[in-house]
Each structure stands twice: as C-alpha cells, then as structure tokens.
Amino acid sequence: MGNTKPLDTDRLQEQFGRLGNTSFCLGTLTNHLSTSLMLPVSELNRMRREIVVQLEELRSQPKRGELRSNVSFQDLLPSSSPGW
C-alpha cells in the first residue's frame, strides 16, 4: 500500500488538480475532512474523473439565468436532504 497516504489538503490539491487534459483547473479547495482518512490514489483518480464528467455535463446544459463566478464545488453537488 505504498500509494495510500493520509489525505491532507496538500494531497487533495495535488490529486484533484491534475486536470491537464481537460478544460478545467482547480481553483480553491476547502478540506472538510476532520479525520486522517486514507484512500488509494486509484480511488482519488476515479473521483477526479467523475467530477470532470459531471462538470462537462453541467457545461453542456443550456445556460439559465446569469453566470456566477463565485460558485463552489459544493454548489454543484446534489442536496443531501429531500426538502420535505
């Protein structure tokens, strides 16, 4: 398990910032992890690829309203509450 190290902010920025073959770049990353979580690099890479797929799908949708430059990744995630 040489590729499994604790996920600190630097490591998350390094892994999720590898967007070289995409039209995206990592802006600000906020680490909300409160424990020493460990994941293999392959899982981090899978997560990054899935994020890019979701961003590309959002980008391909017709634009509604105005564009905001201060949107965070958290804003792009589905809400965890059903809103009842």
Backbone torsions as a table, in degrees:
resi	resn	phi	psi	omega
1	MET	NA	45.6	-178.6
2	GLY	-66.9	-20.9	-178.4
3	ASN	-92.2	2.1	-178.8
4	THR	-102.7	115.6	180.0
5	LYS	-132.8	157.5	177.3
6	PRO	-58.2	142.1	-179.6
7	LEU	-85.8	102.3	171.6
8	ASP	-106.2	175.5	-174.8
9	THR	-60.3	-41.1	180.0
10	ASP	-61.3	-43.0	-178.9
11	ARG	-67.0	-40.4	177.7
12	LEU	-63.8	-42.6	178.9
13	GLN	-63.5	-40.0	179.8
14	GLU	-63.1	-48.0	-175.8
15	GLN	-72.4	-45.4	-177.6
16	PHE	-80.2	-14.2	178.3
17	GLY	-83.8	-4.7	-180.0
18	ARG	-81.2	77.8	-175.7
19	LEU	-119.1	28.4	-172.4
20	GLY	-54.5	-38.2	-177.1
21	ASN	-95.2	16.8	178.7
22	THR	-118.1	175.4	177.1
23	SER	-96.1	15.8	-177.7
24	PHE	-111.1	158.7	171.2
25	CYS	-139.0	150.2	-179.7
26	LEU	-78.6	123.7	176.9
27	GLY	-89.2	-109.1	179.5
28	THR	-95.8	131.8	176.8
29	LEU	-114.2	126.4	176.7
30	THR	-110.4	121.1	-178.2
31	ASN	-90.2	114.9	179.2
32	HIS	-100.9	8.0	179.4
33	LEU	-74.4	131.9	-178.5
34	SER	-107.3	-5.1	179.8
35	THR	-124.5	170.6	178.9
36	SER	-83.4	73.3	179.0
37	LEU	-71.7	141.0	178.5
38	MET	-125.8	131.7	176.6
39	LEU	-136.8	146.2	175.3
40	PRO	-65.9	152.2	178.1
41	VAL	-56.6	-37.0	-179.3
42	SER	-60.0	-36.8	179.1
43	GLU	-71.4	-39.7	176.2
44	LEU	-62.5	-40.6	178.6
45	ASN	-64.8	-40.2	178.4
46	ARG	-62.7	-42.6	179.1
47	MET	-62.8	-43.6	179.9
48	ARG	-61.5	-44.5	179.5
49	ARG	-62.7	-40.4	178.9
50	GLU	-65.1	-39.5	177.2
51	ILE	-61.2	-44.3	-179.9
52	VAL	-62.4	-42.4	178.3
53	VAL	-59.3	-45.6	-179.6
54	GLN	-65.1	-40.3	178.6
55	LEU	-64.9	-40.2	179.1
56	GLU	-65.7	-37.4	177.1
57	GLU	-65.1	-42.6	177.9
58	LEU	-63.5	-40.2	-179.0
59	ARG	-65.4	-32.3	-176.7
60	SER	-79.6	-12.9	179.3
61	GLN	-73.6	149.9	176.5
62	PRO	-58.5	141.8	-179.0
63	LYS	-77.2	131.9	177.4
64	ARG	-119.6	131.2	179.3
65	GLY	73.0	-152.7	-176.9
66	GLU	-102.1	155.4	176.9
67	LEU	-81.5	139.7	177.3
68	ARG	-117.4	133.8	-179.7
69	SER	-89.4	-7.2	-176.4
70	ASN	-105.6	28.8	178.7
71	VAL	-81.0	134.8	177.4
72	SER	-100.8	163.9	178.0
73	PHE	-58.0	-34.6	178.8
74	GLN	-57.9	-34.1	178.8
75	ASP	-67.2	-22.7	-177.9
76	LEU	-87.4	-13.1	-178.5
77	LEU	-81.9	146.7	176.8
78	PRO	-64.3	148.3	179.3
79	SER	-68.3	139.7	-178.6
80	SER	-80.7	-17.6	179.2
81	SER	-100.9	141.4	-177.7
82	PRO	-72.1	-13.6	176.4
83	GLY	78.8	28.6	178.7
84	TRP	-77.5	NA	NA
